[in-house]
């Protein structure tokens, strides 16, 4: 999940072996997403609610995270419009057939030095026996944007 400024890994459990407050909050967000999905029916109305939840999650981010998430959102909409925006553990994410393919984990979520753009196992990025599935991102430069466009296009299939 990344390294915090104090050198500790944000995904490490507390000294007593319990989950951190940020991890508990993320799990609670995921549980709420699952409850909403079960109660929210299906079809286009559900996809519309999930898309709005993604846009709302992006809007609530601090400036730096929001800028990165907005650029990723734009890239996905342009390069892979068939991916459905939604949230996943509260992260802006994009799914194919209900399975998250690409997501943005904001730095502010776990108080880490950088946010990351990640690709889950349903992303079509396989490249031999070894390939990256997550990228640290501090800003979306022209070069980063082109790389993301290529990765999203490949991942989405």
Residue pairs with C-beta under 8 A, 6 or more apart in sequence:
1 9
1 10
1 11
1 105
1 110
1 112
2 9
2 10
2 11
2 105
2 107
2 110
2 112
2 113
2 114
2 116
2 136
3 9
3 10
3 112
3 113
4 10
4 110
4 111
4 112
4 113
5 111
5 113
10 20
10 22
10 110
10 111
10 112
11 23
11 110
12 20
13 19
13 20
13 23
14 20
19 27
20 110
22 109
22 110
22 111
23 110
25 90
26 89
26 90
26 109
27 89
29 87
29 89
29 90
30 88
30 89
30 90
33 53
33 86
33 87
33 88
33 89
33 90
36 49
36 53
37 46
37 50
40 46
40 49
47 84
50 84
50 85
50 86
50 87
51 84
51 85
51 86
53 86
53 87
54 73
54 85
54 86
54 87
54 92
54 93
54 94
55 73
55 85
57 69
57 87
57 90
57 91
57 92
58 66
58 69
58 70
58 73
58 92
59 66
61 69
61 106
61 108
62 106
62 108
64 107
64 115
64 139
65 104
65 106
65 107
65 108
65 115
67 139
67 140
68 104
68 106
68 115
68 117
68 137
68 139
68 140
69 92
69 104
69 106
69 115
71 140
71 145
71 148
72 92
72 102
72 104
72 117
72 140
72 148
73 85
73 92
75 145
75 148
75 149
75 152
76 83
76 85
76 94
76 102
76 152
76 156
77 85
78 149
79 149
79 152
79 153
79 156
80 94
80 101
80 152
80 153
80 155
80 156
82 96
82 156
83 94
83 95
83 96
83 101
83 102
83 156
84 94
84 95
84 96
84 98
85 92
85 93
85 94
86 93
86 94
86 95
86 100
87 93
88 95
88 100
88 103
90 109
91 103
91 104
91 105
91 106
91 109
92 103
92 104
93 100
93 102
93 103
93 104
94 100
94 101
94 102
94 103
94 156
95 101
96 122
96 156
96 157
99 120
99 122
100 120
100 122
101 119
101 120
101 122
101 123
101 155
101 156
102 117
102 118
102 119
102 120
102 123
102 151
102 152
102 155
102 156
103 117
103 118
103 120
104 115
104 116
104 117
104 118
105 115
105 116
105 117
105 118
106 115
107 113
107 114
107 115
108 115
114 136
114 137
114 138
115 136
115 137
115 138
116 134
116 135
116 136
116 137
117 134
117 135
117 137
117 148
118 133
118 134
118 135
119 125
119 133
119 134
119 151
119 155
120 133
123 133
123 154
123 155
123 156
124 154
124 155
124 156
124 157
125 131
125 132
125 133
125 151
125 154
125 155
135 151
137 144
140 148
